[in-house]
């Protein structure tokens, strides 16, 4: 960004982000513990919560995939075993 308007937009964006971190603890009770903290501490704390949420959701997604895979394997095993029992009866 070398143009004047690009630099102004970047500065405005940074100011808006700083103000959001400053006002967020007062607008939402979930973040009220950050009321006496600096904007940087608030940003760090919220970043940690976001990281934990992302890690937890990806873990749950993988766990659901494993559970679905195990269920599918059990269904296929049951189908194969039932077919095998039918063959033995003949």
ABEGO torsion letter per residue (X at the ends): XABAAAAAAAAAAAAAAAAAAAAAAAABAAAAAAAABBAAAAAAAAAAAAAAAAAAAAAAAAAAAAAAAAAAAAAAAAAAAAAAAAAAAX
